[in-house]
Amino acid sequence: MEKELIFITVIGKDQKGIVAKISNLLYKKNINIEDIVQKIIQEHFVMAMMVDIKDAKCSLEKLSRELTELGKKLNLIIQVHHENIFKMMHRI
């Protein structure tokens, strides 16, 4: 089974529940977290996730909109990038 991977980046002021709220939204959409890294740099939260949307219960566009809305509620910048963008950028 081939995966359909996207990158989600999150940046903003650190607060409780960021990872929980984002991962809960992904869980409800049947999206699997393949890899995650997060760090607190001074008072700023920085996270990158690679997730598999192959079995997602919504389109990539809808997911991106919902994550953007969640980011606004939490005062975070959440961006979504399809893995193909990175593959095309590094193609010879």
C-alpha atoms as one frame of an Amber mdcrd trajectory, in Angstrom:
protein
   0.000   0.000   0.000   1.380   3.349  -1.028   1.102   6.225   1.391   0.063
   9.788   0.575   2.204  11.936   2.810   1.852  15.573   3.750   3.847  17.821
   6.047   2.130  19.936   8.680   4.097  22.727  10.326   2.988  24.605  13.419
   4.559  27.742  14.875   3.401  30.021  17.668   3.520  30.919  21.313   3.733
  27.828  23.507   0.547  26.808  25.316  -0.958  23.662  26.783  -2.745  21.234
  24.479  -1.342  22.132  21.054  -0.226  18.598  20.165  -3.411  17.102  21.651
  -5.754  19.392  19.712  -4.008  18.900  16.384  -3.590  15.145  16.767  -7.237
  14.831  17.847  -8.382  16.609  14.668  -6.208  14.241  12.608  -7.554  11.201
  14.474 -11.153  12.231  13.753 -10.268  12.455  10.030  -8.662   8.970  10.056
  -5.217  10.432   9.389  -2.161   8.599  10.707   0.822  10.482  12.140   3.929
   8.914  10.598   6.519  11.149  12.250   6.496  14.145  14.568   9.087  16.474
  16.002   8.420  19.402  18.280  10.536  21.849  20.175  10.128  24.843  22.429
  12.502  27.624  21.412  12.389  30.202  24.193   8.605  30.767  24.451   7.818
  29.618  20.916   6.360  26.237  19.961   7.628  24.707  16.715   6.327  21.385
  15.370   6.602  19.441  12.140   4.514  16.373  11.397   4.501  13.950   8.499
   1.072  12.365   8.173  -0.519   9.835   5.836  -3.794  11.085   4.319  -4.411
   8.026   2.104  -7.427   6.904   4.190  -8.531  10.399   5.239 -12.235  11.119
   5.643 -11.829  14.508   3.931  -9.975  16.168   1.075  -6.570  17.760   1.484
  -8.165  21.155   0.864 -10.735  20.662   3.628  -8.072  19.412   6.038  -5.921
  22.438   5.272  -8.868  24.793   5.911  -9.730  23.090   9.210  -6.126  23.191
  10.406  -5.887  26.873   9.440  -9.093  27.584  11.408  -7.749  25.672  14.402
  -4.530  27.639  14.145  -6.452  30.915  14.233  -8.336  29.803  17.355  -5.058
  28.868  19.055  -3.154  31.888  17.679  -0.787  29.596  15.745   0.406  29.426
  12.164  -0.431  25.980  10.765   0.622  25.161   7.210   0.071  22.049   5.099
   2.366  20.956   2.265   2.010  17.854   0.100   5.104  15.657  -0.073   5.056
  15.938  -3.886   6.048  19.614  -3.615   9.300  18.610  -1.926   9.911  15.775
  -4.376   9.489  18.144  -7.343  11.780  20.752  -5.774  14.582  18.195  -5.415
  14.134  16.437  -8.727  17.119  16.345 -11.034
